């Protein structure tokens, strides 16, 4: 697998693991399940970290300290992370719309 593909897989796995680990213990979840705010905050933090890594790689390349392959890899990883978070957001919106359509 290419470096680009491997980075994208790692980025997706990182977001999936972050979202999966947010549930915590059964005692911490209570009756309502995992805290949605904490899950959202963690997902945004993951996207921010990936974006910052991509920006750092671009800056290093512009200064002549980095390699173009590193830039492409970092940008692809950030894109994969962002696309994963967007997909989760879309599913949450769909679930909300479905709940709103339920009869009272």
DSSP file (Angstrom, degrees, kcal/mol; ACC not computed):
  #  RESIDUE AA STRUCTURE BP1 BP2  ACC     N-H-->O    O-->H-N    N-H-->O    O-->H-N    TCO  KAPPA ALPHA  PHI   PSI    X-CA   Y-CA   Z-CA
    1    1 A X              0   0    0      0, 0.0     0, 0.0     0, 0.0     0, 0.0   0.000 360.0 360.0 360.0 141.5    0.0    0.0    0.0
    2    2 A X     >  -     0   0    0      1,-0.1     4,-2.5     4,-0.0     5,-0.2  -0.215 360.0-109.3 -70.9 164.4    1.3    3.5   -0.8
    3    3 A X  H  > S+     0   0    0      1,-0.2     4,-2.6     2,-0.2     5,-0.2   0.881 120.3  53.7 -60.2 -38.2    2.2    6.0    1.9
    4    4 A X  H  > S+     0   0    0      2,-0.2     4,-2.2     1,-0.2    -1,-0.2   0.935 110.9  44.4 -63.2 -47.3   -0.8    8.0    0.9
    5    5 A X  H  > S+     0   0    0      1,-0.2     4,-2.2     2,-0.2    -2,-0.2   0.891 113.4  51.2 -65.2 -39.2   -3.2    5.1    1.3
    6    6 A X  H  X S+     0   0    0     -4,-2.5     4,-2.5     2,-0.2    -2,-0.2   0.902 110.2  49.3 -65.0 -41.8   -1.6    4.1    4.6
    7    7 A X  H  X S+     0   0    0     -4,-2.6     4,-2.6     2,-0.2    -2,-0.2   0.900 110.4  50.4 -64.7 -40.5   -1.9    7.6    5.9
    8    8 A X  H  X S+     0   0    0     -4,-2.2     4,-2.5     2,-0.2    -2,-0.2   0.909 111.0  48.8 -64.1 -41.3   -5.5    7.8    4.9
    9    9 A X  H  X S+     0   0    0     -4,-2.2     4,-2.7     2,-0.2    -2,-0.2   0.911 112.0  49.3 -64.1 -42.1   -6.2    4.4    6.6
   10   10 A X  H  X S+     0   0    0     -4,-2.5     4,-2.4     2,-0.2    -2,-0.2   0.906 111.2  49.7 -64.0 -41.1   -4.4    5.6    9.8
   11   11 A X  H  X S+     0   0    0     -4,-2.6     4,-2.1     2,-0.2    -2,-0.2   0.933 113.0  45.8 -63.5 -45.9   -6.4    8.9    9.8
   12   12 A X  H  X S+     0   0    0     -4,-2.5     4,-2.7     1,-0.2    -2,-0.2   0.922 113.5  49.9 -62.5 -43.6   -9.7    7.0    9.4
   13   13 A X  H  X S+     0   0    0     -4,-2.7     4,-2.6     1,-0.2    -1,-0.2   0.874 108.4  53.6 -63.0 -37.3   -8.7    4.5   12.1
   14   14 A X  H  X S+     0   0    0     -4,-2.4     4,-2.4     2,-0.2    -1,-0.2   0.918 111.6  43.8 -64.3 -43.4   -7.7    7.3   14.4
   15   15 A X  H  X S+     0   0    0     -4,-2.1     4,-2.7     2,-0.2     5,-0.2   0.919 114.4  50.0 -67.7 -42.6  -11.1    9.0   14.1
   16   16 A X  H  X S+     0   0    0     -4,-2.7     4,-2.4     1,-0.2    -2,-0.2   0.904 112.8  47.0 -62.4 -40.5  -13.0    5.7   14.4
   17   17 A X  H  X S+     0   0    0     -4,-2.6     4,-2.4     2,-0.2    -1,-0.2   0.906 111.6  51.0 -67.6 -41.2  -11.0    4.8   17.5
   18   18 A X  H  X S+     0   0    0     -4,-2.4     4,-0.7     2,-0.2    -2,-0.2   0.933 113.6  44.1 -61.3 -46.2  -11.6    8.3   19.0
   19   19 A X  H >< S+     0   0    0     -4,-2.7     3,-0.6     1,-0.2     4,-0.3   0.893 114.6  50.1 -66.9 -38.7  -15.3    8.0   18.4
   20   20 A X  H >< S+     0   0    0     -4,-2.4     3,-0.7    -5,-0.2    -2,-0.2   0.833 109.2  51.5 -67.6 -32.9  -15.3    4.4   19.7
   21   21 A X  H >< S+     0   0    0     -4,-2.4     3,-0.8     1,-0.2    -1,-0.2   0.561  89.1  81.1 -82.0  -8.4  -13.4    5.3   22.9
   22   22 A X  T << S+     0   0    0     -4,-0.7    13,-0.4    -3,-0.6    -1,-0.2   0.703  74.3  75.3 -72.8 -17.6  -15.7    8.1   23.8
   23   23 A X  T <  S-     0   0    0     -3,-0.7    -1,-0.2    -4,-0.3    -2,-0.1   0.854  77.4-178.4 -63.3 -34.2  -18.3    5.8   25.3
   24   24 A X    <   -     0   0    0     -3,-0.8    -1,-0.1    -4,-0.2     2,-0.1  -0.243  42.5 -21.4  67.7-158.8  -16.1    5.2   28.4
   25   25 A X     >  -     0   0    0      1,-0.1     4,-1.6     4,-0.0     3,-0.0  -0.361  63.4-111.6 -81.8 164.2  -17.3    2.9   31.1
   26   26 A X  H  > S+     0   0    0      1,-0.2     4,-1.5     2,-0.2     7,-0.1   0.858 118.4  54.6 -63.7 -35.2  -20.8    1.8   31.7
   27   27 A X  H  4 S+     0   0    0      1,-0.2    -1,-0.2     2,-0.2    -3,-0.0   0.891 108.3  48.4 -66.1 -38.6  -20.9    3.8   34.9
   28   28 A X  H  4 S+     0   0    0      1,-0.2    -1,-0.2     2,-0.1    -2,-0.2   0.808 107.9  56.0 -71.9 -29.0  -19.8    7.0   33.2
   29   29 A X  H  < S-     0   0    0     -4,-1.6     3,-0.5     1,-0.1     4,-0.5   0.891  82.6-178.7 -72.3 -38.6  -22.4    6.6   30.4
   30   30 A X    ><  -     0   0    0     -4,-1.5     3,-0.5     1,-0.2    -1,-0.1  -0.302  57.6 -44.6  67.8-159.3  -25.4    6.4   32.6
   31   31 A X  T 3  S+     0   0    0      1,-0.2    -1,-0.2     2,-0.0    -2,-0.1   0.753 136.0  59.4 -78.2 -23.8  -28.8    5.9   31.1
   32   32 A X  T 3  S-     0   0    0     -3,-0.5    -1,-0.2     1,-0.3    -2,-0.2   0.528 100.4-131.2 -86.3  -5.7  -28.2    8.5   28.3
   33   33 A X    <   -     0   0    0     -3,-0.5    -1,-0.3    -4,-0.5     3,-0.1  -0.412  57.5  -9.5  85.7-167.0  -25.2    6.9   26.7
   34   34 A X  S    S-     0   0    0      1,-0.1     2,-0.5    -2,-0.1   -11,-0.1  -0.275  82.6 -95.4 -67.3 152.3  -22.0    8.7   25.9
   35   35 A X     >  -     0   0    0    -13,-0.4     4,-1.9     1,-0.2     5,-0.1  -0.544  29.0-155.6 -70.5 118.6  -21.8   12.5   26.1
   36   36 A X  H  > S+     0   0    0     -2,-0.5     4,-2.7     1,-0.2     5,-0.2   0.870  92.3  55.9 -65.4 -37.4  -22.5   13.9   22.7
   37   37 A X  H  > S+     0   0    0      1,-0.2     4,-2.6     2,-0.2    -1,-0.2   0.902 107.8  48.0 -62.0 -41.3  -20.7   17.1   23.5
   38   38 A X  H  > S+     0   0    0      2,-0.2     4,-2.3     1,-0.2    -1,-0.2   0.889 111.9  50.2 -66.8 -38.9  -17.5   15.2   24.4
   39   39 A X  H  X S+     0   0    0     -4,-1.9     4,-2.2     2,-0.2    -2,-0.2   0.924 112.7  46.2 -64.4 -43.8  -17.7   13.1   21.2
   40   40 A X  H  X S+     0   0    0     -4,-2.7     4,-2.4     2,-0.2     5,-0.2   0.911 112.1  50.9 -64.7 -43.3  -18.2   16.2   19.1
   41   41 A X  H  X S+     0   0    0     -4,-2.6     4,-2.1     1,-0.2    -1,-0.2   0.897 111.2  48.4 -61.7 -41.8  -15.3   18.0   20.9
   42   42 A X  H  X S+     0   0    0     -4,-2.3     4,-2.2     2,-0.2    -1,-0.2   0.899 110.9  50.1 -66.4 -41.1  -13.0   15.0   20.4
   43   43 A X  H  X S+     0   0    0     -4,-2.2     4,-2.1     2,-0.2    -2,-0.2   0.913 111.7  47.6 -64.9 -42.0  -13.9   14.8   16.7
   44   44 A X  H  X S+     0   0    0     -4,-2.4     4,-2.5     1,-0.2    -1,-0.2   0.889 110.7  53.0 -66.0 -38.1  -13.2   18.5   16.1
   45   45 A X  H  X S+     0   0    0     -4,-2.1     4,-2.4    -5,-0.2    -2,-0.2   0.888 107.9  50.7 -62.7 -39.0  -10.0   18.1   18.0
   46   46 A X  H  X S+     0   0    0     -4,-2.2     4,-2.1     2,-0.2    -2,-0.2   0.907 111.3  47.6 -65.5 -42.0   -8.9   15.3   15.8
   47   47 A X  H  X S+     0   0    0     -4,-2.1     4,-2.5     2,-0.2    -2,-0.2   0.902 111.4  51.7 -65.1 -40.5   -9.7   17.3   12.6
   48   48 A X  H  X S+     0   0    0     -4,-2.5     4,-2.6     2,-0.2    -2,-0.2   0.917 109.0  49.8 -63.0 -43.9   -7.8   20.3   14.0
   49   49 A X  H  X S+     0   0    0     -4,-2.4     4,-2.2     2,-0.2    -1,-0.2   0.917 112.1  47.8 -61.6 -43.5   -4.7   18.1   14.8
   50   50 A X  H  X S+     0   0    0     -4,-2.1     4,-2.0     2,-0.2    28,-0.3   0.901 112.5  49.2 -65.4 -40.3   -4.8   16.7   11.2
   51   51 A X  H  X S+     0   0    0     -4,-2.5     4,-2.5     2,-0.2    -2,-0.2   0.898 110.4  50.5 -64.9 -41.0   -5.2   20.2    9.7
   52   52 A X  H  X S+     0   0    0     -4,-2.6     4,-2.5     2,-0.2    -2,-0.2   0.886 109.2  51.4 -64.7 -38.8   -2.3   21.5   11.8
   53   53 A X  H  X S+     0   0    0     -4,-2.2     4,-2.1     2,-0.2    -1,-0.2   0.904 110.7  48.7 -64.3 -40.2   -0.1   18.7   10.7
   54   54 A X  H  X S+     0   0    0     -4,-2.0     4,-2.3    20,-0.3    -2,-0.2   0.917 111.3  49.6 -65.6 -42.5   -0.9   19.4    7.1
   55   55 A X  H  X S+     0   0    0     -4,-2.5     4,-2.6     1,-0.2    -2,-0.2   0.900 110.1  51.4 -62.6 -40.5   -0.2   23.1    7.6
   56   56 A X  H  X S+     0   0    0     -4,-2.5     4,-2.5     1,-0.2    -1,-0.2   0.901 109.9  49.1 -62.9 -40.8    3.1   22.3    9.2
   57   57 A X  H  X S+     0   0    0     -4,-2.1     4,-2.2     2,-0.2    -2,-0.2   0.899 111.6  48.8 -66.0 -40.4    4.1   20.1    6.3
   58   58 A X  H  X S+     0   0    0     -4,-2.3     4,-2.4     2,-0.2    -2,-0.2   0.921 111.9  49.4 -64.8 -43.5    3.1   22.8    3.7
   59   59 A X  H  X S+     0   0    0     -4,-2.6     4,-1.7     1,-0.2     6,-0.2   0.920 111.0  49.4 -61.8 -44.4    5.1   25.4    5.7
   60   60 A X  H  <>S+     0   0    0     -4,-2.5     5,-2.6     1,-0.2     6,-1.4   0.899 111.9  48.5 -62.1 -40.3    8.2   23.1    5.8
   61   61 A X  H ><5S+     0   0    0     -4,-2.2     3,-1.0     4,-0.3    -1,-0.2   0.896 109.4  52.4 -67.2 -38.9    8.0   22.4    2.1
   62   62 A X  H 3<5S+     0   0    0     -4,-2.4    -1,-0.2     1,-0.3    -2,-0.2   0.827 110.1  49.1 -66.0 -30.2    7.6   26.1    1.4
   63   63 A X  T 3<5S-     0   0    0     -4,-1.7    -1,-0.3    -5,-0.2    -2,-0.2   0.464 118.7-112.5 -86.9  -1.8   10.8   26.8    3.4
   64   64 A X  T < 5S+     0   0    0     -3,-1.0    -3,-0.2    -4,-0.3    -2,-0.1   0.573  93.3 104.7  83.5   9.2   12.6   24.1    1.6
   65   65 A X  S   <S+     0   0    0     -5,-2.6    -4,-0.3    -6,-0.2     2,-0.2   0.621  71.3  56.7 -95.6 -15.2   12.8   21.9    4.7
   66   66 A X  S    S-     0   0    0     -6,-1.4     2,-0.3    -8,-0.1    -9,-0.0  -0.603  77.5-114.0-116.6 174.1   10.2   19.3    3.7
   67   67 A X     >  -     0   0    0     -2,-0.2     4,-1.5     1,-0.1     3,-0.4  -0.818  20.5-128.2-107.5 146.5    9.4   16.9    1.0
   68   68 A X  H  > S+     0   0    0     -2,-0.3     4,-2.5     1,-0.2     5,-0.2   0.834 110.1  59.7 -62.2 -33.0    6.4   17.2   -1.4
   69   69 A X  H  > S+     0   0    0      1,-0.2     4,-2.4     2,-0.2    -1,-0.2   0.894 103.2  51.7 -63.1 -39.4    5.5   13.6   -0.6
   70   70 A X  H  > S+     0   0    0     -3,-0.4     4,-2.5     2,-0.2    -1,-0.2   0.884 109.5  50.5 -63.9 -38.0    5.1   14.6    3.1
   71   71 A X  H  X S+     0   0    0     -4,-1.5     4,-2.6   -14,-0.2     5,-0.2   0.948 111.9  45.8 -64.3 -49.1    2.9   17.5    2.2
   72   72 A X  H  X S+     0   0    0     -4,-2.5     4,-2.4     1,-0.2    -2,-0.2   0.899 113.9  49.8 -62.5 -40.6    0.6   15.3    0.0
   73   73 A X  H  X S+     0   0    0     -4,-2.4     4,-2.3    -5,-0.2    -1,-0.2   0.928 112.4  46.3 -64.5 -45.5    0.5   12.6    2.7
   74   74 A X  H  X S+     0   0    0     -4,-2.5     4,-2.3     2,-0.2   -20,-0.3   0.902 113.7  48.3 -65.7 -41.0   -0.4   15.1    5.5
   75   75 A X  H  X S+     0   0    0     -4,-2.6     4,-2.5     2,-0.2    -1,-0.2   0.902 111.9  49.7 -66.5 -40.3   -3.1   16.8    3.3
   76   76 A X  H  X S+     0   0    0     -4,-2.4     4,-2.6    -5,-0.2    -2,-0.2   0.894 110.5  50.3 -65.2 -39.0   -4.6   13.4    2.4
   77   77 A X  H  X S+     0   0    0     -4,-2.3     4,-2.2     2,-0.2    -2,-0.2   0.917 111.6  47.9 -64.9 -42.4   -4.7   12.4    6.0
   78   78 A X  H  X S+     0   0    0     -4,-2.3     4,-2.5   -28,-0.3    -2,-0.2   0.901 112.1  50.1 -63.9 -40.1   -6.4   15.6    7.0
   79   79 A X  H  X S+     0   0    0     -4,-2.5     4,-2.7     2,-0.2    -2,-0.2   0.917 110.3  49.2 -65.0 -43.2   -8.9   15.2    4.2
   80   80 A X  H  X S+     0   0    0     -4,-2.6     4,-1.9     2,-0.2    -1,-0.2   0.899 112.2  48.8 -63.6 -40.0   -9.7   11.6    5.2
   81   81 A X  H  X S+     0   0    0     -4,-2.2     4,-2.2     2,-0.2    -2,-0.2   0.934 112.7  47.1 -64.2 -46.1  -10.2   12.7    8.8
   82   82 A X  H  X S+     0   0    0     -4,-2.5     4,-2.5     1,-0.2    -2,-0.2   0.905 110.8  51.7 -63.2 -42.1  -12.5   15.6    7.8
   83   83 A X  H  X S+     0   0    0     -4,-2.7     4,-2.2     2,-0.2    -1,-0.2   0.869 109.0  51.5 -63.5 -35.9  -14.5   13.3    5.4
   84   84 A X  H  X S+     0   0    0     -4,-1.9     4,-2.2     2,-0.2    -2,-0.2   0.930 110.9  46.8 -66.1 -44.8  -15.0   10.8    8.2
   85   85 A X  H  X S+     0   0    0     -4,-2.2     4,-2.5     1,-0.2    -2,-0.2   0.892 111.8  51.4 -64.5 -38.9  -16.2   13.5   10.6
   86   86 A X  H  X S+     0   0    0     -4,-2.5     4,-2.6     2,-0.2    -1,-0.2   0.899 108.5  51.6 -64.6 -40.0  -18.5   14.9    7.9
   87   87 A X  H  X S+     0   0    0     -4,-2.2     4,-1.9     2,-0.2    -2,-0.2   0.904 110.9  47.7 -63.5 -40.6  -19.9   11.4    7.3
   88   88 A X  H  X S+     0   0    0     -4,-2.2     4,-2.2     2,-0.2    -2,-0.2   0.920 111.1  51.6 -65.1 -42.6  -20.6   11.0   11.0
   89   89 A X  H  X S+     0   0    0     -4,-2.5     4,-2.4     1,-0.2    -2,-0.2   0.917 108.4  51.5 -59.0 -44.0  -22.3   14.4   11.1
   90   90 A X  H  X S+     0   0    0     -4,-2.6     4,-2.4     1,-0.2    -1,-0.2   0.889 109.4  49.8 -61.4 -39.7  -24.5   13.5    8.2
   91   91 A X  H  X S+     0   0    0     -4,-1.9     4,-2.3     2,-0.2    -1,-0.2   0.879 109.6  51.1 -68.4 -36.6  -25.6   10.3    9.9
   92   92 A X  H  X S+     0   0    0     -4,-2.2     4,-2.5     2,-0.2    -2,-0.2   0.915 110.7  49.0 -64.9 -42.0  -26.4   12.3   13.1
   93   93 A X  H  X S+     0   0    0     -4,-2.4     4,-2.7     2,-0.2    -2,-0.2   0.915 110.5  50.6 -63.5 -42.7  -28.5   14.7   11.1
   94   94 A X  H  X S+     0   0    0     -4,-2.4     4,-2.3     1,-0.2    -2,-0.2   0.918 111.0  48.9 -60.7 -42.6  -30.3   11.9    9.3
   95   95 A X  H  X S+     0   0    0     -4,-2.3     4,-2.3     2,-0.2    -2,-0.2   0.913 111.3  49.5 -63.9 -42.3  -31.1   10.3   12.7
   96   96 A X  H  X S+     0   0    0     -4,-2.5     4,-2.3     2,-0.2    -2,-0.2   0.924 111.3  48.8 -61.8 -45.1  -32.3   13.6   14.1
   97   97 A X  H  X S+     0   0    0     -4,-2.7     4,-1.2     1,-0.2    -1,-0.2   0.884 110.5  51.6 -63.7 -37.7  -34.6   14.1   11.1
   98   98 A X  H  X S+     0   0    0     -4,-2.3     4,-0.6    -5,-0.2     3,-0.3   0.909 109.7  49.1 -65.2 -41.2  -35.9   10.6   11.4
   99   99 A X  H >< S+     0   0    0     -4,-2.3     3,-1.1     1,-0.2    -2,-0.2   0.900 108.8  53.4 -63.8 -39.8  -36.7   11.2   15.1
  100  100 A X  H 3< S+     0   0    0     -4,-2.3    -1,-0.2     1,-0.3    -2,-0.2   0.771 105.1  55.3 -67.9 -24.2  -38.5   14.5   14.2
  101  101 A X  H 3< S+     0   0    0     -4,-1.2    -1,-0.3    -3,-0.3    -2,-0.2   0.593  83.9 109.1 -82.8 -11.5  -40.7   12.6   11.7
  102  102 A X  S << S-     0   0    0     -3,-1.1     2,-0.1    -4,-0.6    -3,-0.0  -0.389  77.2-111.6 -67.6 140.3  -41.9   10.1   14.3
  103  103 A X              0   0    0      1,-0.1    -1,-0.1    -2,-0.1    -2,-0.1  -0.413 360.0 360.0 -71.6 150.3  -45.5   10.5   15.3
  104  104 A X              0   0    0     -2,-0.1    -1,-0.1     0, 0.0    -2,-0.1   0.465 360.0 360.0 -80.9 360.0  -46.2   11.8   18.9
